[in-house]
């Protein structure tokens, strides 16, 4: 093929899924030139269950109107039979049940409408020496793009991520086996619900794509992938029979697609940012499908990556800080998702007590510990030491606090609008990064106010006046957190 086109752009985005399309749309809207190189491999399309809470994120990203207009089947909640216990969760609003091929196309069309360029083609070469260059083959011939940034949004394919930037923290692999069903007899009050069922050595989920069409997937150990494609159907049916609550509802239904399988194993990035390259969405990490948070994670990752690109183009000196911010947040998000999934696997392992469940529960719990922040807002609120200080402060007639002589401040990157800026935070032992906020309270400002506050009422009024109005209970928790961490030294008088 002859080279037909060469151009210089702000960002080349490899992959036009949710992450790639979202990053492109945002960059284009902010006046940056973005090119998405997208290749449709023609594989069958997975179904996704998107919770109603994703609407807030879609609205923030400017995608809500386009997604609503696409007419996806609504998501009203889920019904589960997990670890032998049945439960039904009904959401406050409507989410979406989507075919990924259709959903991704809607987001690419939105990005195109915002001014991003979409190139239908495959990447031939990525040269990251000096100014990055991406070469791709399209119907118009070979195209080359010189870019300030390259965003790898290619998902599991990991066009750049596979160059030593990815690893697996767990000792197991998972295979998803999928087929679609026409099921007109599915109970009417369950036609907008996802169904999840656990059983010995596996689990299954059923996602409705219309009132009568469902995609049903079983998750098994990948060691069984030695089974030939000719036997994949039999393996699928055998597994589905164990998901008794799903199989029972499929009675009288008709399988309308061939069975197919795909890798659903976990991985994460060793570094999600390196010089002018960012790993975004599933290219950076793949979380347990059980969480139903994959798309939401990809959208959030894309927003952050777009902010990094926009920041560094405007202020090149921010490259190191912005890149480190993206990498750290990617690692944090993966660890948070791992901890949540480990809880589900632990409850299942207590019932089934087989390697499928025990390995997953142990690996995820252990794999997320190293990356866990010293604490979270939820943990702060539950901490007995913090609660004890809160009780003391409430009971005290007067409040006397002094600042520790070891108090130290440092700058941390935070997002403000579509830029990353450096803001003051407190260095606290046990935390990976300096801490700026806890429970919604600005800790550096709280330290200054608390050190001159004679009582709690004065502290609350001063904080509301100088900073912003927050729940007084959060202020007390933030105050108690600083005391328990030795940032403030208390002397309470009655």
C-alpha positions in Angstrom: 0.0 0.0 0.0 1.2 3.5 -0.8 1.2 6.2 1.9 -1.8 8.4 1.1 -1.9 10.6 4.1 0.4 12.0 6.8 -0.7 14.5 9.4 0.3 15.9 12.8 -2.3 15.8 15.5 -2.5 16.3 19.3 -3.6 12.7 20.0 -3.8 9.4 18.2 -6.2 7.1 19.9 -5.9 3.4 19.2 -9.3 1.7 19.6 -12.8 3.1 19.2 -14.5 1.5 22.1 -16.0 3.4 25.1 -12.6 4.6 26.2 -11.3 5.7 22.8 -14.5 7.3 21.7 -14.9 9.2 24.9 -11.4 10.5 25.0 -11.6 11.6 21.4 -15.0 13.4 22.0 -13.7 15.3 25.0 -10.4 16.4 23.3 -12.2 17.5 20.2 -14.7 19.5 22.3 -11.7 21.2 24.1 -10.2 22.3 20.8 -7.6 19.5 20.5 -7.1 17.5 17.3 -7.8 13.8 17.9 -7.8 10.8 15.5 -9.3 7.5 16.5 -8.0 4.4 14.6 -10.7 1.8 14.9 -10.8 -1.8 13.5 -14.0 -3.9 13.8 -12.7 -7.4 14.0 -16.2 -8.8 13.4 -16.3 -10.9 16.6 -19.7 -11.5 18.2 -20.7 -8.6 20.4 -20.9 -8.9 24.2 -23.9 -7.6 26.1 -23.3 -5.2 29.0 -25.5 -4.3 31.9 -25.0 -0.6 32.7 -26.4 0.6 36.0 -28.6 3.7 36.3 -25.8 5.4 38.1 -23.8 5.6 34.9 -26.3 8.3 33.7 -24.5 10.9 35.9 -21.2 10.1 34.3 -22.7 10.2 30.8 -24.2 13.6 31.5 -20.8 14.9 32.8 -19.2 13.6 29.6 -21.8 15.1 27.3 -22.9 11.6 26.0 -26.2 11.2 27.8 -28.5 12.6 25.1 -26.9 10.4 22.4 -27.1 7.3 24.5 -30.7 7.9 25.5 -31.6 8.5 21.8 -30.2 5.1 20.8 -33.1 3.3 22.4 -31.2 0.7 24.4 -33.2 -1.8 26.5 -33.7 -0.4 30.0 -32.0 -1.7 33.1 -34.1 -1.7 36.2 -31.9 -3.7 38.5 -30.8 -7.3 39.0 -32.0 -10.6 40.4 -29.4 -12.9 42.0 -29.0 -16.3 43.3 -25.6 -15.9 44.9 -24.0 -18.4 47.3 -27.4 -20.0 47.8 -29.2 -16.7 48.7 -31.7 -15.1 46.4 -32.0 -11.3 46.2 -33.6 -8.7 44.1 -32.3 -5.1 43.7 -34.5 -2.5 42.0 -32.8 0.7 41.1 -34.1 4.3 41.6 -33.8 5.0 37.8 -33.3 3.3 34.5 -29.9 2.2 33.3 -29.2 0.4 30.0 -28.7 -3.1 28.7 -26.6 -2.8 25.6 -24.9 -4.7 22.8 -21.3 -3.5 22.9 -21.1 -3.2 19.2 -24.1 -0.9 19.1 -23.1 1.1 22.2 -19.5 1.6 20.9 -20.8 2.9 17.6 -23.1 5.4 19.3 -20.1 6.8 21.2 -18.0 6.9 18.0 -20.7 8.8 16.2 -20.9 11.2 19.1 -17.1 11.7 19.0 -17.3 12.3 15.2 -20.0 14.9 15.8 -17.8 16.7 18.2 -15.0 17.0 15.6 -12.9 13.9 16.2 -11.6 12.0 13.1 -12.5 8.3 12.9 -10.2 6.2 10.7 -11.5 2.7 10.0 -8.4 0.7 9.8 -5.8 -1.4 11.7 -2.5 -0.2 13.3 0.6 -1.4 11.4 3.2 0.2 13.5 3.7 2.5 16.5 7.0 4.3 16.7 7.5 5.9 20.1 11.0 7.3 19.5 11.1 11.1 19.6 7.7 12.3 18.4 5.3 9.3 18.4 4.1 8.1 15.0 1.2 5.8 14.4 0.9 4.1 11.0 -2.3 2.4 10.0 -3.8 0.7 7.0 -7.2 1.8 5.8 -9.3 1.5 2.7 -7.7 4.8 1.5 -4.2 3.4 1.9 -1.5 3.7 4.5 -1.9 6.7 6.9 0.7 8.1 9.2 0.0 10.4 12.2 2.6 12.2 14.2 1.2 12.9 17.6 2.0 14.6 20.9 0.2 11.8 22.7 -0.8 8.2 21.8 -3.6 6.7 23.8 -3.8 3.0 23.9 -7.6 2.3 24.1 -7.4 -1.1 22.3 -8.7 -3.1 25.2 -7.4 -6.6 25.7 -5.5 -6.4 22.4 -3.2 -3.9 24.1 -1.4 -2.7 21.0 1.1 -0.7 23.2 0.2 -2.2 26.6 1.6 -5.6 25.6 5.1 -4.0 25.2 6.0 -4.9 28.8 3.4 -2.6 30.4 0.9 -5.3 31.6 0.9 -8.1 34.1 -1.5 -10.5 35.8 -1.6 -10.4 39.6 -3.8 -13.5 40.0 -3.1 -17.2 39.5 -6.2 -18.0 37.6 -7.7 -17.4 34.2 -11.4 -17.2 33.2 -13.2 -18.1 30.0 -16.6 -16.6 29.1 -18.8 -18.8 27.0 -21.7 -17.0 25.4 -24.9 -17.5 23.4 -28.1 -15.6 22.8 -31.6 -16.8 23.4 -35.1 -15.8 22.3 -37.2 -16.2 25.4 -40.7 -14.9 25.1 -41.8 -16.8 28.3 -39.3 -14.9 30.6 -41.4 -13.4 33.4 -42.7 -10.0 32.4 -41.6 -8.4 35.7 -38.0 -9.5 35.1 -37.6 -8.4 31.5 -35.5 -5.4 32.4 -33.4 -7.1 35.0 -29.9 -8.7 34.8 -29.8 -12.2 36.4 -26.7 -13.6 38.2 -26.4 -17.1 39.4 -23.4 -18.8 41.2 -22.8 -22.5 41.4 -20.1 -25.1 42.0 -17.1 -24.3 39.8 -18.6 -21.3 38.1 -21.2 -18.6 37.7 -23.5 -17.3 35.0 -25.3 -14.1 34.1 -28.2 -13.3 31.8 -28.5 -9.8 30.2 -31.7 -8.8 28.3 -31.2 -7.0 25.0 -35.0 -6.7 24.4 -38.1 -7.9 26.1 -37.6 -11.3 24.4 -33.8 -11.6 23.6 -31.2 -12.4 26.2 -27.5 -13.1 26.1 -26.6 -15.7 28.7 -22.9 -16.2 29.7 -21.2 -18.8 31.8 -17.8 -18.1 33.5 -15.5 -21.1 33.9 -11.8 -21.8 34.6 -9.8 -21.2 31.5 -8.1 -24.6 32.0 -11.1 -26.0 30.2 -10.2 -24.1 27.0 -8.5 -27.2 25.7 -12.0 -28.3 24.8 -12.4 -28.0 21.0 -14.8 -25.7 19.4 -16.9 -28.7 18.5 -17.4 -29.4 22.2 -17.9 -25.8 23.3 -21.7 -26.2 22.9 -21.8 -29.2 25.1 -19.6 -27.5 27.7 -21.9 -24.4 27.6 -25.0 -26.4 28.1 -23.5 -28.4 31.0 -22.5 -25.2 32.8 -25.8 -23.5 32.1 -27.7 -26.5 33.7 -25.9 -25.7 37.0 -27.2 -22.1 36.9 -30.6 -23.5 37.9 -32.4 -20.2 38.3 -31.4 -19.0 34.8 -31.9 -22.3 33.1 -35.4 -22.6 34.6 -36.4 -19.3 33.1 -35.1 -20.4 29.7 -37.5 -23.3 29.6 -39.3 -23.2 26.2 -36.8 -20.7 24.9 -34.8 -21.0 21.7 -31.0 -20.6 21.3 -30.6 -18.2 18.4 -26.8 -17.9 18.1 -23.9 -20.2 18.0 -21.9 -20.6 21.2 -18.7 -18.6 21.3 -16.0 -18.0 23.9 -13.7 -15.1 24.9 -11.0 -14.6 27.4 -12.2 -12.9 30.6 -9.0 -13.1 32.6 -7.8 -10.3 34.7 -4.7 -8.1 34.1 -3.4 -4.7 35.1 -0.7 -2.3 33.9 2.7 -2.0 35.5 2.6 1.6 34.3 -0.5 3.3 32.8 1.5 6.3 31.7 4.9 6.5 30.1 6.2 9.7 28.5 3.7 10.6 25.7 1.8 7.3 26.0 -1.3 6.6 28.2 -3.0 3.3 28.7 -6.8 3.8 29.0 -9.7 1.7 29.9 -9.4 -2.1 29.4 -5.9 -1.5 27.8 -4.7 -0.5 31.3 -6.6 -3.1 33.3 -9.4 -5.6 33.1 -11.6 -6.1 36.2 -13.9 -9.0 37.1 -17.0 -8.9 34.9 -19.0 -9.7 38.0 -18.7 -6.0 39.0 -20.6 -4.8 35.9 -18.3 -1.7 36.2 -16.1 -2.2 33.1 -17.8 0.4 30.9 -18.1 2.9 33.7 -14.4 2.4 34.5 -13.5 2.9 30.9 -15.4 6.1 30.6 -13.8 7.5 33.8 -10.4 6.4 32.6 -10.9 8.2 29.3 -12.0 11.4 30.9 -8.9 11.4 33.1 -6.6 10.7 30.1 -8.2 13.5 28.1 -7.6 15.9 31.0 -4.0 14.8 31.1 -3.5 15.4 27.4 -5.2 18.7 27.5 -3.2 19.8 30.6 0.2 18.8 29.2 -0.4 20.4 25.8 -1.3 23.7 27.6 1.5 23.3 30.1 4.3 20.9 29.1 6.0 21.3 32.5 3.0 19.3 34.0 3.9 16.1 32.1 5.4 14.2 35.0 2.8 15.2 37.6 -0.1 14.6 35.2 1.2 11.3 34.1 1.8 10.1 37.6 -1.8 11.2 38.5 -3.2 9.1 35.7 -1.1 6.0 36.6 -1.9 6.2 40.3 -5.7 6.6 39.7 -5.6 3.6 37.3 -3.9 1.5 39.9 -6.3 2.7 42.7 -9.4 1.9 40.6 -8.2 -1.6 39.8 -7.5 -2.3 43.5 -10.9 -1.0 44.6 -12.7 -3.2 42.1 -10.6 -6.2 43.1 -11.5 -5.7 46.8 -15.2 -5.5 45.9 -15.1 -8.7 43.8 -13.1 -10.5 46.4 -16.0 -10.0 48.8 -18.4 -11.7 46.4 -16.0 -14.6 45.8 -15.4 -15.0 49.5 -19.1 -15.4 50.2 -19.4 -18.0 47.4 -16.3 -19.9 48.5 -17.8 -20.3 52.0 -20.7 -22.2 50.4 -19.1 -24.1 47.5 -15.6 -24.7 48.9 -14.0 -25.5 45.6 -10.8 -24.2 43.9 -12.8 -22.0 41.4 -14.0 -19.9 44.3 -11.3 -20.1 46.9 -8.5 -19.2 44.4 -10.4 -16.2 43.2 -11.3 -15.0 46.7 -7.7 -15.4 48.0 -5.9 -14.0 44.9 -8.1 -10.9 44.6 -7.9 -10.1 48.3 -4.1 -10.5 48.4 -3.5 -8.8 45.1 -5.3 -5.6 46.2 -3.6 -5.2 49.6 -0.4 -3.7 48.4 -2.2 -1.0 46.5 -4.8 -0.1 49.1 -4.5 3.4 50.5 -4.0 3.5 54.2 -7.7 4.1 54.6 -10.8 5.3 52.8 -13.6 7.7 53.8 -15.7 4.7 54.8 -12.9 3.3 56.9 -12.3 6.6 58.6 -15.9 6.8 59.7 -15.8 3.3 61.1 -12.4 3.7 62.8 -13.0 3.2 66.6 -10.2 5.7 67.4 -11.8 8.4 65.1 -15.2 7.7 66.6 -13.8 8.0 70.1 -12.3 11.4 69.4 -15.6 12.6 67.8 -17.4 11.6 71.0 -14.8 13.5 73.1 -15.0 16.6 71.0 -18.8 16.6 71.3 -18.8 16.2 75.0 -16.1 18.8 75.6 -17.1 22.3 76.7 -14.0 23.8 75.0 -11.7 22.6 72.3 -8.0 23.2 72.3 -5.9 21.9 69.4 -2.3 22.6 68.5 -0.5 21.7 65.3 2.1 19.0 65.4 5.7 20.3 65.0 6.2 17.5 62.4 3.4 18.8 60.2 4.4 18.9 56.5 2.6 20.0 53.4 3.2 18.9 49.8 1.6 19.6 46.4 -0.7 17.0 44.8 -2.3 16.9 41.3 -6.1 17.4 41.2 -8.5 18.0 38.4 -10.2 21.4 38.1 -12.4 21.6 35.1 -10.5 20.1 32.2 -7.0 20.7 33.6 -4.8 19.2 36.3 -3.4 21.6 38.8 -1.2 21.3 41.9 -2.8 21.9 45.2 -1.7 21.8 48.8 -2.1 18.6 50.8 -0.9 17.1 54.1 1.8 14.5 54.4 0.4 11.8 56.6 2.4 8.7 57.6 1.0 5.5 56.1 -0.5 7.1 53.0 1.0 6.7 49.6 0.3 10.3 48.7 -0.3 13.5 50.6 -3.9 13.8 51.6 -6.0 16.9 50.6 -9.5 15.8 51.4 -11.2 13.3 53.8 -14.9 12.9 54.0 -15.3 15.9 51.7 -13.3 18.2 54.1 -10.3 20.3 53.0 -7.8 19.1 55.5 -5.1 21.8 55.0 -7.7 24.5 55.6 -9.2 22.5 58.5 -5.8 22.4 60.2 -5.5 26.2 60.1 -9.0 26.8 61.3 -8.9 24.2 64.1 -5.6 25.5 65.5 -7.4 28.9 66.4 -10.8 27.6 67.2 -11.9 27.8 70.9 -14.8 25.5 70.4 -16.7 23.3 67.8 -19.3 26.0 67.0 -16.5 28.5 66.1 -14.8 25.8 63.9 -17.9 25.0 62.0 -18.9 28.6 61.4 -15.3 29.5 60.4 -15.0 26.6 57.9 -18.4 27.4 56.4 -17.5 31.0 56.0 -13.9 30.6 54.7 -14.3 27.4 52.6 -17.7 26.0 52.0 -20.7 24.5 53.8 -20.3 20.8 54.6 -22.1 18.5 57.0 -20.9 19.3 60.5 -20.6 15.6 61.2 -18.1 15.3 58.3 -16.1 18.2 59.8 -15.9 16.4 63.2 -14.8 13.2 61.5 -12.1 15.1 59.5 -11.0 16.8 62.7 -10.8 13.5 64.6 -8.9 11.9 61.7 -6.2 14.6 61.9 -6.0 14.0 65.7 -5.7 10.2 65.4 -3.0 10.7 62.8 -1.0 13.0 65.0 -1.4 16.1 62.7 -3.3 17.9 65.5 -2.7 17.4 69.2 -5.7 17.7 71.4 -6.2 19.1 74.8 -9.9 19.0 75.8 -11.3 21.1 78.7 -14.6 20.6 80.3 
